[in-house]
Each structure stands twice: as structure tokens, then as C-alpha cells.
Amino acid sequence: MTENRGGSRRTWARSMVAIATGFSAALTMASTADAATHSAGTAAAAAASCPYKYFCAYPGANFTGTPILMYNCTEYDMPWSSVGSWINNQTPGTRAQFRSSDHVTRWTDDGAYDTDASADWSWVWYVKPC
């Protein structure tokens, strides 16, 4: 009896390609899940650092640094002029106003709950959280 080793090698090679493809897909899914978990973890940590009913302005991107916690409906000075971040964790629908040096509202967020992990503070001189 003669064995067909050529066919066995091809079958073996195809099996190895299938295994490698499956392993690669599993790694890709795990990596994507890890990134989503990390992003969700960062957002959850940021939300925890900004109490409910507050607007929080951070000096660094991704909610880093010591934030200015804004609760009262008044105009707050913004001491930063670089990229930072903010969280609007006020009551639902409350919209924060971002104002220029002449105290004019130039932009309003979409309403609580809202965030920006990479906000340009260069043009923002004041924030009124309500």
C-alpha cells in the first residue's frame, strides 16, 4: 500500500493556515476589546472625578490634571490656553457656554451629559456652566 504524502502535506498546510488565520482573528478581537475596555475605563474614571451636577474643566487632555469644578451658574475664568478637556456632568440637558475674551458665548456644548477629551482652550477665556 502506498501513502499519498503530497496530499497529506497540502492538507496539513491548509490546516496550519486556517489555525493561523483563526488565531490572528482572535488576537484582533481581543485587542479591539482591550482598547474598548481601556477607553470605557478612562471615561468611567473621568466621570467619577467630576461630581454629578458639576461642569469640570481639566488642564490636560483625557481628563488629566486638577480640574476646575464649576457648580454655580456664574462665569468662571479659564486659566489655560492649551489643549485640555472637560466633562459636563450637570443635570440632563444643561448646556455649558464657552466664551471669548469679550465675554461673548462663541460655542455651547450639546448639553449634559457631554465630554471632550481633547478641547482647545486657546480661545476660551470664560466658561458659564449653565
N, C-alpha and C positions, 0 to 999 in steps of 0.2 A: 504494500500500500504506500502511495506517495502522497506527502502533505503538500498543500499549496501555500507555501510560506509567503509568497508575494501578496496574496490576498489577505493573509493574517497581518502583515506589516501595514497594509493600507487601512485595514480595519482598526488596528492599534493606533495609527497616526490620526485617523479621524476621531477616534475616542479621545485622544490626548488634546486635540484641537477643541473638541466640544467641552472637555473639562476645563481647559484654559479659558475658553470664552465664558463659561458659566462662572468661573472664579473671578474673572475680570468684571463681569456684570455685578456680582455680589459685592466686590470691593467698591465699585462705583456707587451702588445703592447705599452702602454703609457710610461712605464718605459724604454723600449728599445728606443722609440722615444726621450725621455728626454735625455738619455745617448748620443744618436747620435747628438742631438742638442747641448748639452754641449760640446762634442768633436769638433763639427764643429765650435762652438763659440770660443773655445780655439784656434783652428787652425787659425781662421779668425783674432782673436786679435793678435796672434803671427805674422801673415803675415803683419798686419797693423803696427807692431812695427819694422819691417825690411823693409826699403825703397826698391823700385824697383831698380835694378842694384847693389844691395849690397849682400854680404855674411855676416850673423850676427851670432856671437858665443856668447852663453849665459852661465853664470857660474852655473846656476841651471837647473834641469830637467824641462821639459814642458815650455821652453822659459821664464824662470823667471830670475830676476836679471838684472843688467845693461849690455847690450851686447857690444861686440866689433864690430863696424860697419866697414867692410872691403870693400873698393871700388877700390883702385888701385891694379894693377896686380903686387904685391910685396909680399914678405914673411912676415907674421905677427907672433910675439911671442904669444904663448898661456900661460897665467899665471896660469891656473887652472890645477889641477891634480885629479879631482874627476868627478862625473857624472854631465854633463851639457846637453846642447842641441844646435842645430844650424839650421839655415834656409839658403838655397841657393836661393835667390830671384833675381839672376842676369838675364841677357838676356837668353832666352831659349837655353839649351844645354851646357852652360858654366859650366865646371866641376871644383870643388874645390879639391885641393890636400892637404892631411893630411900627415905631415912629422914628422919623429922621430928626436931624438936629434942630429943625424949626418946629418940632412938636406936632408935625402933621403925620397922620396914620398913612403909611405907604403900603402896608400889607397886613392882612388879617388871616389868621390860621383857619382851618376848617371847623374848628370847634372841638371841645373835649369829647373824648379822649383823642389826642393828636400828639405826634412827636416829630422831631427832625434830628437825626443823629449827626448831621454834618451841616450846621447852619452858619451862614456868613454873617458875622456880627459887624462887619466893617461899616455898614451903612445904618445900623440900628443904634440909635442913641438912647432910646427910651422904650420900655415895654409897659403897656397897660393891660393887665391880665383879664380884663372883663369888657 
